Amino acid sequence: MEDTESLLSNTDYDLGLFFKFSPDLFCIASYDGYFKKVSPSFQKLLGYSFDELYGNPTTTFLYGEDAAITADIRKNIIGGTALKNFENRYRTKTGEVIWLSWTSFPIPEEKLIYGVARNITPKKEIEIKKNEWIRYLTQRNEKLKQLTITTSHDLRAPVNNLLAVFQLMDPHKIEDQETLELVELLHQSTEGLKQKLDHFLTILKQESTEQVKVEKLSLRDIYNQTTIAIQSLIENSGALILADFSQVPEVNFNRMYLESIFLNLITNSIKYSKPNVKPLIEIKTFVKNGTVKISFMDNGLGFDMEQVKMKLFGFDQTFHSHKESQGVGLYLVHSHVTALGGKIDVKSKPGQGTEFIISFPDLD
């Protein structure tokens, strides 16, 4: 039986038919950044003529900042690194922006890069709409919650003022018995209203904690599930993750919250890594002053804490011009940690990476 190599080398098979008729987008580019051959499906999607595609640098057709990012990636490919699941945006001849996901590999002896892409624009549009709805619903929910808390809190002031008035009043000076009974009724009603407002505020503060399921969780299991979910992102970035949960292997927390914390902090470290520097992420648990803590530390871009500390965990806040920045990740991390009574601290300097330290609450 013939092996695969001999089958591919057999001239009876016209492999060019795959290039010609495949719905996937095939191309061959030279090391100097020009298309040498593109499949008909690629030409049809972009809408440019073959002469236009071959006569201009590949970066000509890229959208915005993706041109510079893709140029850096091409340097890595030329250096011998194959590429998987790299996403960038192209602008078609009609002005439409489309998303492509690439798999590419170099042929050094020919100074050529062979690539195959798929149009993932519908998927990206769904993600964008989903993020917009998350932002909208989260914002609306937060506003309603804040309005309820504010209203309940602010009503306590006039109620306390009324109670102060009742304390200043001398009932012995009221001669009319009916008036005395009305004053006492108002006093009792005001006391009852104060008690209800105090109780309502207590419920509002405790509501999130009481409704969230807390269980004993293996940090290693959470880490494994998270890294499996973003395995391609980790591999494509070349990220090295060092995880040590030996000091504290388990914590009591909500599973969904903890998975979200791991996901957002790890992906942020990869997303905001330094150009041409492979991300290094160190995750470790420890105990300090009787409190269980976990640290997420990276070697990424970092930021100026003096400039961002007041809005670091704010909703819809971004601090780097990355095209995937949505301003939601750190907001969610902070919400998840504090919802159960935990605390999160940050250490960072521009160009020197970032460390997030989460202090877990005692939920035994």
Phi, psi and omega in degrees: 000134183290142176278174185299317183298318181291328177295316181293330181274353181289121185289351177289345181256123178266091182290345177296339178296326175299315180297322186281321190250352182293138175290341175290160186261108181259145173205158172233127181236149178274164180298337181275004171092028178239145172290133175257332178200136176229150180284155178304325180294325178292314180296320181293320181295315182283331176086357178276157175287162177300322179298320179294319181292321182279337187267358181231150177303150181301329181294342179301329187263359182275154184266125170052227185291348179295337179297313181292320180296316181293324178298319177294320179296322180298325177299320179294321180295316178300329177286356175109007181264119176290154186241136177228135172056037175276130184250133173212172185247138175243151173254124180285173181295334179275358179096358179287142177261126180236151178258133176237143175248122190251145163235122185222153176210148183269153169241090188304319184293338178258353185053045181231153176240124178261130183223150174226135184229161173231145179281111182249022181303315179302320179297317180295322179296322177295318179298317180297314179298320180297315179295324177296319179291322177298314179299315183296310183293321178296317180295316179297317180296318180294320179296317179295319179295314180296322178297318180295315180295316181298315180299314181296319181292315184291332178292338181293330182297306178295328178295317178295326177296317177298318179296323177297322178296317180298324179292331179281339182285142176254104183299339181289343180273353179268112185275328182283122185295322181293319177296319179299320180292322178295319178297317179296322179295316177298321179297313181295320180296320179293320176298317179296320178296319178297317180297320180293320178295317178299317181294318180297317178296321178298317179297317180299320181289328184265350189305310184296322180292320185287333184267351183263128180286130178246135180212165178283125186236140174277121180295327178295320178295317179298316179299314181298316180297320181294312183291330175294320182295330182241032184301317181294322178298317180295315182294316182294327181278344184073020185294140173251121181245122178252112184244127181228107180248022185295324182288321178224095184281339184224150175221157173266116183196177176274131185299311182299319179296315184293320177297319178296320178298311179300313183300311184291320182288322179291313181294325176297319180298323178285317183298321184254039176280163179286146177301133177064018175236122181293133181296136173241121183237124179246124180239127180209151176254153176199171179239129178226125181054038177080002182251132178284131181228156173225137183246134172244111184235136180227174180249032187276202186295325182068182177200166181278110184297328180295328182276329189247354190299330182281343182232013186304317183257018180287157179288137177062033178254129176234150186233358175221154184272047177277137186295340181267000182294125180243348180073024184245325189305304183291330175299315179294317179303310180298318180297316181295318182293312185283337181300329181255015176089013179274184182218147178229130178243154183228138172233130181197152173219147180303126178078001184238018175083180184220146174231125174254128180242117182258127175258118182280142175286159176277101184248023179295000000 
